[in-house]
Amino acid sequence: MSSRTRLEDLASIAGVSIATVSRALNNSPAVNDETKRRVWKIAREQNYHFRPSMPALLSGAEATIAVVIPALQGRQTRMSAPFFQELIAGIAEAARASNCDLLISHLDLESQDDLAGLMTANRADGVIFLGQTLLHDRLNELASTDHRFVVWGAELPGQKYCSVGSDNVRGGARATSHLINLGRKRIVFLGDTAPFEVQQRFDGYTDAHRRAGLEIDPALLVPARFEISYAEAAVDGLLARGTVFDGIIAAGDLIALGAIRSLAKAGRSVPGDVAVVGYDDIQLAAYASPSLTTVAQNMEHAGRLMISKLLSAGEFGTPRSERLPTDLIVRESCGLA
C-alpha cells in the first residue's frame, strides 16, 4: 500500500475497530500489549505514517524518552556543564524508576520544520526539552499536535505547553535580600538576561531592591555567559573600570566561581570585600574555596515531575505546568550569618 493508508485499512487487516487501532498507535493503556504489537507490525508493513518506530514496550521498556538540549542564544550548550549533567541525572533516575529508556539529543533547531522533523523522526514516545529560550513560539505551535513533550524552563505568558521549572523570581529575590540584610548596598547582577530563567532571576533581584528602597546603578548590571572564563573576564572589566560594589548575585554557579577567581586575582577578599551568591547548587559549589552560597534547585524532584507528566500527556490533555520551590544554601562566600 501507499503512504495514504488509512486507519480503516489497518483496522480491517488487524480485525479490530478503528478506535482500537487509534489507541494502539498512541500506546494507550486501554489496549493490551499483544494487540499493540500486532497493530504496530501491520502499520509498519503497510507504510502507515504515524510514528517511525514501534512503541517502547516492544523492547521491554514502558516508554522511550528523548532528552533534547537545544542551542542557547544561538550557541550550543556544553554537555559537560555541571548543571545539565545534574539535571539529566535527575531525569535518568526517574526514567529508570519508571522502566523507561532514555535518549540524549543535542540539536540546533532553527525553524518550525526542524522541530516538527525532530518530533516525527526520532523513535521516542515523548520528548523533554531542556530550555525553550529560542523555541517558545514553536513549542506553542507544537502543543496543538498530538506529540508528547514537556519542557524544563520558565512558565511564560500565553504558554500552551507544559513546563517544569524553579521559582526563579523568588530565588533571585531571596538571594538578593540576603545580601541586603547583610548590609550590602551595591550588588552586581552578573549574567545574561536573554534566557527567560535568568530574566526571572533578575526580576527577583530588582524586586528585592525595590522592597528595600535601594536604587540600582546600571553600572552594576553585567552580562556574562554560563562559563567560568567569561564571568572572570566580566568581573575583571568591572574592576578595571573602578566600579564600586560589595556584593554579586550570579545567574549561575559557574558564573559565581568565575567572579571569585577574578576577585582573588585583584586581592579582594570574599566575603570580606565582596559577598557572592550563585544559583543552581551544583556539586562543585560546596567544595569551592570559599564554599559558595547559592540558590538550590531540586533536580531529582524535577526529573520525577517531568517523567510523570510526559507519561501522562495525552491521556488527560496537556499536563499542568509547575514551579518548584528553591532554597538558599548559605555558605562561606557571603558569610555564615
PyMOL commands that set and color helices and strands:
alter all, ss='L'
color gray80, all
select helices_A, chain A and resi 7-14+18-25+33-45+56-59+82-97+112-121+136-142+168-181+196-212+218-220+228-240+253-265+283-287+299-312+332-334
alter helices_A, ss='H'
color red, helices_A
select strands_A, chain A and resi 63-68+100-105+126-130+149-152+163-166+187-190+221-222+247-250+275-280+293-296+322-324+327-329
alter strands_A, ss='S'
color yellow, strands_A
deselect
rebuild
show_as cartoon
